[in-house]
Amino acid sequence: MPIIGLISPKTGMHYSIKDGIKHFEEEGIMPAEAIQAMLNSAEGHGGFHARTSPSIADPETTCRREQVMKRFLDYYLDPFIIWDAQEGILWHDIFEFAGKGLEDWEQEVKCPPDIYTNDDGDLLPGVSIDEADGKPVYEIFPGIFMRGRVDKHDVPFTTITDFKTEKFPKTYGKSNIPKTDWGEKKAVRDWPLQLSFYAFMLDASLGKLPQRIFVWRMYRGSREKTLTFRKFEVPLWSKEMVWAECGEHLTSLARYLQEALMIHQDDTLPVKDRQEKIKNFCATIPMDGKDKNMFNGQKCHRYCVMRDECFALEGKTVF
């Protein structure tokens, strides 16, 4: 992601990344290490490309305009907008680096794998090369290219497991019992949609689908040990089911990303003009977060890193 600076919630001012990190640290707003972790994560998941991913496959939670804008337009980041998501990433980092050494599972499995050619140097079946970065991808559906990592699968390969985290929910008074378990709703639709893509990628890598998919739901801040962790089994959807749920969304998103990539790569235009042209193009992309009232109307206000830039395209300064 092309983050060029930071926004201070204390002063409202825009800072360069270096000055912003120093400001956040010295003013007691956020530790420098927390901000650097977010920047490192953005660097690892960003870049100028037209790939989609399982995490943005859901049309009910993914705003297509936001995805295109944050991938191709320079912007200033308010770190607090993405801190919740960063906490989840840090949990994954803990398990990846501090939880190494399991004998019965493969952890952080790359799809496609590091070795994606045969002895003759030919690409393995199903593997393509993304011209944007020269690295391997799978064409999961026609025109839909993805890569990713599976948190864990067993040895021998029969199951895959994913980790999901969330803040501890509201409770009934002093009973400390959640009114609802966040995972119960997610396990019905959201997680099967996302994790089925990882199953498809593993099928391409290993030549067979997993038989079962599990999710470890972890509550951050729970004082009740019986509620901190819960394991859900989620159904593996067929490709037909997945495509019916998100095919139109992914096809249009891939088209928008490819169009923005072409503008970004147009060397006949100065960088400033390319940015302006991408802005004008983004103004034609639906505001899914607003139009679909995502997250009960909170998507744009609380969770979108491009909210200021996006609403400026509509001639608005508040949202």
C-alpha positions in Angstrom: 0.0 0.0 0.0 1.4 3.5 -0.9 1.3 5.0 2.6 3.2 8.3 2.4 2.6 9.6 5.9 0.6 9.5 9.2 -2.3 11.5 10.5 -2.2 12.4 14.2 -5.5 12.0 16.1 -4.2 14.5 18.6 -3.4 17.4 16.3 -5.2 16.4 13.1 -2.0 17.2 11.2 -0.3 15.2 8.5 3.3 14.0 9.0 5.9 12.2 7.0 6.3 8.6 8.2 9.6 9.4 10.0 8.3 12.6 11.7 4.9 10.9 12.4 6.5 7.9 14.2 8.5 10.4 16.3 5.4 12.5 17.0 3.3 9.4 18.1 6.0 8.2 20.4 6.9 11.5 22.0 3.3 12.7 22.4 2.3 9.4 24.1 -0.2 8.5 21.4 1.1 5.1 20.2 4.4 3.3 20.6 6.7 3.6 17.6 7.0 -0.2 17.4 3.2 -0.6 16.9 3.3 1.9 14.0 6.3 0.2 12.4 4.5 -3.2 12.7 1.6 -1.8 10.7 3.9 -0.3 8.1 5.8 -3.6 7.8 2.5 -5.5 7.4 1.3 -3.0 4.8 4.6 -3.4 2.9 4.3 -7.2 3.0 0.7 -7.2 1.7 0.8 -4.2 -0.6 2.3 -3.4 -3.9 0.9 -2.3 -7.3 -0.9 -5.4 -8.7 -4.3 -6.6 -9.8 -4.5 -9.8 -7.7 -7.4 -10.5 -5.5 -7.3 -12.6 -2.3 -9.6 -14.7 -0.1 -9.7 -11.9 2.5 -11.4 -9.5 0.0 -13.7 -12.1 -1.8 -16.8 -11.3 0.3 -19.1 -8.8 -1.4 -20.8 -8.1 2.0 -17.6 -6.8 3.7 -15.3 -5.7 0.9 -15.6 -2.2 -0.6 -14.3 -2.3 -4.1 -13.5 1.4 -4.3 -11.4 1.2 -1.1 -9.4 -1.8 -2.4 -8.5 0.0 -5.6 -7.7 3.4 -3.9 -5.5 2.0 -1.2 -3.5 -0.1 -3.6 -2.8 2.7 -6.2 -3.2 6.1 -4.5 -0.8 7.7 -2.1 -2.5 8.4 1.3 -1.8 9.3 4.9 -2.7 6.7 7.5 -4.5 7.1 10.8 -3.0 4.0 12.6 -5.9 3.6 14.9 -8.2 2.8 12.0 -6.3 -0.5 11.4 -5.1 -1.3 14.9 -7.8 -3.9 15.5 -6.8 -5.7 12.3 -3.1 -5.4 13.3 -3.8 -7.1 16.6 -5.0 -10.1 14.7 -1.9 -10.0 12.5 0.3 -9.9 15.6 -1.5 -13.0 16.9 -0.6 -14.8 13.7 3.0 -13.6 14.1 3.1 -15.1 17.6 2.0 -18.5 16.4 4.3 -18.4 13.4 7.5 -17.4 15.2 6.9 -18.4 18.8 4.9 -21.5 18.0 7.3 -23.2 15.6 8.3 -26.8 16.0 5.1 -28.8 15.9 5.6 -32.3 14.6 2.1 -33.2 13.4 1.3 -30.0 11.4 2.8 -27.9 8.6 2.5 -24.2 9.6 2.3 -21.1 7.4 2.0 -23.1 4.2 2.7 -20.9 1.1 0.3 -21.3 -1.9 1.9 -21.5 -4.4 5.0 -23.1 -2.7 8.5 -21.7 -3.0 9.4 -24.4 -5.5 6.8 -24.0 -8.3 8.7 -25.6 -11.3 9.6 -29.1 -12.1 13.1 -30.5 -12.8 12.9 -29.2 -16.4 12.1 -25.7 -15.2 8.5 -25.8 -16.4 5.7 -24.3 -14.2 3.8 -26.8 -12.1 0.2 -27.4 -13.1 -2.1 -24.5 -12.3 0.7 -22.0 -11.6 1.0 -18.7 -13.4 3.5 -15.8 -13.0 2.2 -12.4 -11.9 3.8 -9.9 -14.2 3.5 -7.2 -11.5 6.1 -8.9 -9.3 7.3 -12.0 -11.1 6.1 -14.3 -8.4 3.8 -17.3 -8.7 0.0 -17.2 -8.4 -2.9 -19.6 -8.9 -5.8 -18.9 -11.3 -8.5 -20.1 -9.0 -11.3 -19.0 -11.4 -10.9 -17.7 -14.9 -9.2 -14.3 -14.6 -9.1 -14.5 -10.8 -5.5 -14.8 -9.6 -4.6 -15.4 -6.0 -1.8 -16.4 -3.6 -1.8 -16.9 0.1 -0.8 -18.8 3.2 -2.6 -21.5 5.1 -2.2 -21.1 8.8 -1.9 -24.8 9.4 -2.6 -28.2 7.9 -2.1 -31.6 9.5 0.4 -34.3 8.4 -0.8 -36.4 6.6 -2.9 -33.8 4.8 -6.6 -34.2 5.7 -7.5 -30.9 7.5 -6.7 -27.2 7.4 -6.9 -24.8 10.4 -7.2 -21.0 10.4 -6.9 -18.6 13.3 -9.4 -15.7 13.9 -9.3 -13.2 16.6 -11.7 -10.6 18.0 -12.1 -8.4 21.1 -14.0 -10.0 23.9 -17.7 -9.2 23.3 -20.3 -7.5 25.6 -21.4 -9.6 28.6 -24.4 -10.1 30.7 -23.7 -8.0 33.8 -21.3 -9.7 36.2 -21.8 -13.2 34.6 -19.0 -12.5 32.1 -20.9 -14.7 29.5 -21.0 -13.2 26.0 -24.5 -12.4 24.6 -23.4 -14.0 21.4 -20.3 -15.8 20.2 -18.7 -14.0 17.3 -17.8 -17.3 15.7 -21.3 -18.8 15.5 -22.4 -16.4 12.8 -19.0 -16.3 11.0 -18.8 -20.1 10.8 -22.0 -20.3 8.8 -21.1 -18.1 5.8 -18.1 -15.7 6.2 -15.4 -18.2 7.1 -16.5 -21.0 4.7 -16.4 -18.5 1.8 -12.9 -17.3 2.6 -11.3 -20.6 3.7 -12.7 -22.6 0.7 -10.3 -20.5 -1.4 -7.4 -21.7 0.7 -8.6 -25.2 0.2 -8.7 -24.7 -3.6 -5.1 -23.4 -3.5 -3.9 -26.3 -1.4 -5.7 -28.6 -3.9 -3.6 -27.0 -6.6 -0.4 -27.4 -4.5 -0.9 -30.9 -3.2 -3.3 -32.4 -5.7 -6.2 -33.0 -3.3 -8.8 -31.1 -1.2 -8.8 -31.2 2.6 -11.5 -33.3 4.1 -12.3 -30.9 6.9 -11.7 -27.2 7.8 -11.4 -25.8 11.3 -11.1 -22.3 12.8 -9.7 -21.4 16.2 -11.7 -18.4 17.4 -9.7 -16.4 20.0 -11.1 -13.7 22.1 -8.6 -10.9 23.1 -9.1 -9.6 26.6 -11.3 -12.5 27.9 -11.1 -13.2 31.6 -12.9 -16.5 31.3 -10.6 -19.3 30.3 -13.5 -21.5 29.0 -14.3 -18.7 26.5 -10.9 -17.5 25.3 -10.5 -20.2 22.7 -13.2 -22.1 20.8 -12.7 -24.4 17.8 -15.3 -24.4 15.0 -15.6 -26.7 12.1 -16.8 -24.9 9.0 -18.1 -26.5 5.8 -15.9 -26.7 2.6 -17.9 -25.1 -0.2 -17.7 -26.3 -3.8 -16.3 -24.0 -6.4 -19.8 -23.6 -7.8 -21.1 -22.5 -4.4 -18.2 -20.0 -3.9 -18.6 -18.6 -7.4 -22.4 -18.1 -6.9 -21.6 -16.1 -3.7 -18.8 -13.9 -4.9 -18.1 -14.4 -8.6 -19.7 -11.2 -9.8 -17.9 -9.2 -7.1 -14.5 -10.7 -7.8 -14.8 -10.3 -11.5 -15.7 -6.6 -11.3 -13.0 -6.0 -8.6 -10.3 -7.7 -10.7 -11.4 -5.6 -13.7 -11.2 -2.4 -11.6 -7.8 -3.3 -10.3 -6.5 -4.2 -13.7 -7.7 -0.8 -15.1 -6.0 1.0 -12.3 -2.8 -1.0 -12.8 -2.7 -0.1 -16.5 -3.0 3.6 -15.6 -0.3 3.3 -13.0 2.0 1.6 -15.5 1.4 4.3 -18.2 4.9 5.7 -18.5 3.7 8.3 -21.0 2.2 10.3 -18.1 4.0 12.0 -15.2 3.4 10.3 -11.9 1.2 13.2 -10.7 -1.0 12.9 -13.8 -1.3 9.2 -13.3 -2.4 9.7 -9.7 -5.0 12.2 -10.8 -6.3 9.9 -13.6 -6.6 7.0 -11.1 -8.6 9.3 -8.7 -11.0 10.1 -11.5 -11.3 6.4 -12.3 -11.9 5.5 -8.7 -14.8 8.0 -8.6 -16.6 5.7 -11.1 -16.3 2.7 -8.8 -19.3 2.0 -6.5 -18.9 3.1 -2.8 -19.8 -0.4 -1.5 -19.1 0.5 2.1 -21.7 3.3 2.0 -24.1 1.9 -0.5 -24.4 -1.5 1.3 -24.3 0.1 4.8 -21.4 -2.3 5.7 -20.8 -3.0 9.4 -24.1 -1.3 10.3 -23.0 1.9 8.7 -19.6 2.0 10.5 -17.4 0.7 7.6 -16.6 4.1 6.1 -16.5 6.0 9.4 -14.4 3.7 11.5 -12.6 1.1 9.4 -11.7 2.7 6.0 -8.2 4.0 5.6 -9.2 5.9 2.5 -12.3 7.5 3.9 -11.1 11.1 3.5 -9.8 10.6 0.0 -12.9 8.6 -1.0 -15.5 11.2 0.2 -13.5 14.0 -1.3 -14.2 12.4 -4.7 -17.9 12.9 -3.9 -17.2 16.6 -2.9 -17.8 15.8 0.7 -15.6 16.6 3.7 -17.7 14.7 6.4 -19.2 11.3 6.4 
